[in-house]
Amino acid sequence: RYLGIAKKAFGTKPLDKVTTNDIQMLFNERRNKPAVANRLLATIRACLNDAWRKDIITGNPAMKIKTLPPLPPRNRVLTEAESEALTKAIYKLPDIFNRMAFILLIETGARMSEVLRAQWKDIDFENALWHIPRPKSGKPQVMPLTDSLIDELKKLPKEGSYIIAGRDPDKPRHDLKRCWTALMEATGLTDVR
């Protein structure tokens, strides 16, 4: 993705003709999203470092550019009334798999990708544990599950290998955006992620 952005910006310009100013201008275009700008810069730096190590260029012009500080973490917390409204809206969802996805997200605090990739084989019903084989940290984790969550999971039909079955129950869903939008409209919440 980031190499494609650089290729589009620099075109067929030889690497030894790419300047710090060229890179800075591309970086500045993405300043409003610091994480994206920093990842783009890191990608360009790594490629130019490789070119420098191979004696294709004499120096790395991307090293002169300072990364942006990350944005402060979001700290929006639902009020009790908002939380209650969201929970009610979740339980009214017509798709039981969407409903279960949001219940898992709220009850466990897991990432959406972890919930959507969760497979039945990852759940230890006897010991009330969820084995997360590929979390973002890279190290497998084990998460305890409440009795009520185990009961909810037992009610869910097993339509394939994934807990949150999609059109193809043997492939994970990609996201819950449409459903999340519907929940936001139903509850009147606007600034919640």
Sequence and secondary structure as in RCSB ss.txt:
>XXXX:A:sequence
RYLGIAKKAFGTKPLDKVTTNDIQMLFNERRNKPAVANRLLATIRACLNDAWRKDIITGNPAMKIKTLPPLPPRN
RVLTEAESEALTKAIYKLPDIFNRMAFILLIETGARMSEVLRAQWKDIDFENALWHIPRPKSGKPQVMPLTDSLI
DELKKLPKEGSYIIAGRDPDKPRHDLKRCWTALMEATGLTDVR
>XXXX:A:secstr
 HHHHHHHHHTT  GGG  HHHHHHHHHTTTTSHHHHHHHHHHHHHHHHHHHHTTSSSS GGGGS          
    HHHHHHHHHHHHT S HHHHHHHHHHHHH   HHHHHH BGGGEETTTTEEEESS TTSS EEEE  HHHH
HHHHHS   SSBSS  SSTTS     HHHHHHHHHHHT  S  
